[in-house]
Amino acid sequence: MKKINIIKNRSDIGAGTRGSDLGVDAIEIAAINANSDFFNCYEYSDLETANEAVYEKQETLYALRVGKVLEVCERLSIAVKLCLKEEKFPLVLSGDHSSALGSISGVKCANPDKRVGVVWIDAHADIHSPHTTPSGNIHGMPLAAALADDNMDRKVNEVSETTHKNWEAMKSIGGISPKIKHEDLVYFGVRDTEEPEDYTIAKNGIKNYKVEEVRYRGMEVCLAETLDRLKHCDLIYISFDVDSMDCDLISKGTGTPVSKGFDQHEIKQIINGVIKSGKVACVEIVEVNPCLDNKGNVMAETAFEVLENITKTIEEVNIK
Ligand SMILES: NC(=[NH2+])NCCC[C@H](N)C(=O)O
């Protein structure tokens, strides 16, 4: 059986609001307060961050702190790759969602000949490039980097030479670019996008299982379709951004909260359903921000509930 390795990546510099670096510890505190020894049961590694970059003067306006985000993604990529090479299962807990580029890169670099699919559970599409971003925040860009797709048809920003150089490096972490294909990406819960994102999603026929669609057509049907869409993929990476959940129902403890999302039971069903395919190589949980929680530590508590539940499924599928 593959051993689970928890990678704690307390990096928040890809977000516009500080505090998601504390998300990992908030989840750990949620576990301790629930009398769970979860975090004492698994091997873990702490990734070195570059959060001091928040104090630097910003020159790369359309990819804020890009040099440092690149550094952290490279580090995470190596950690995930090593973990997979050692036949372990990387369970990644990150701060902001820019980290997903590191995890996807790690999965791909450990398996350069394999086709990697992505299930992205999020309120946001995170498929901007520096050329289209409305904010400059790189947590809105990891998928564009993994797909190596700048969406130049919808270019709105003039990017500087430094931004360009670093963004090109982001697209080619580990020397493989692109890491994934558009048809191997499936969204769940995306409901807060900008026009350039809508354009590229439509142009490339990327499927988004909206909250209403999942409820109307049924989870089973949507999961079966997802696995069918990803049938040509050898491996699957699952990214769970907690803002995919309904911020009015759960909590606002995340950088960019959005209403009308999933509840935690639906999230467990999605993640467990995909894990049961036996193809999942890595799962990541991101964007818990306890500084913004309007209900104490509820977002982290909910993330822990999901984490504990899906870990059981990872172990069950592993045992078989
Ligand atoms: N991972 C996230 N929370 N992403 C939010 C992105 C929001 C917006 N689309 C932006 O690019 O700025």
The ligand as an SDF file (V2000), in Angstrom:
LIG
                    3D

 12 11  0  0  0  0  0  0  0  0999 V2000
   -7.7550   30.7340   -6.7430 N   0  0  0  0  0  0  0  0  0  0  0  0
   -8.5330   31.7800   -6.6490 C   0  0  0  0  0  0  0  0  0  0  0  0
   -9.1160   32.1020   -5.5230 N   0  0  0  0  0  0  0  0  0  0  0  0
   -8.6950   32.5290   -7.7530 N   0  0  0  0  0  0  0  0  0  0  0  0
   -9.4790   33.7170   -7.8190 C   0  0  0  0  0  0  0  0  0  0  0  0
   -9.2680   34.4240   -9.1070 C   0  0  0  0  0  0  0  0  0  0  0  0
  -10.1400   35.6420   -9.2130 C   0  0  0  0  0  0  0  0  0  0  0  0
  -10.0360   36.3990  -10.5410 C   0  0  0  0  0  0  0  0  0  0  0  0
  -10.4930   35.6050  -11.6380 N   0  0  0  0  0  0  0  0  0  0  0  0
   -8.6000   36.8510  -10.7620 C   0  0  0  0  0  0  0  0  0  0  0  0
   -7.9610   36.3440  -11.6490 O   0  0  0  0  0  0  0  0  0  0  0  0
   -8.1150   37.6890  -10.0760 O   0  0  0  0  0  0  0  0  0  0  0  0
  1  2  1  0
  2  3  2  0
  2  4  1  0
  4  5  1  0
  5  6  1  0
  6  7  1  0
  7  8  1  0
  8  9  1  0
  8 10  1  0
 10 11  2  0
 10 12  1  0
M  CHG  1   3   1
M  END
$$$$
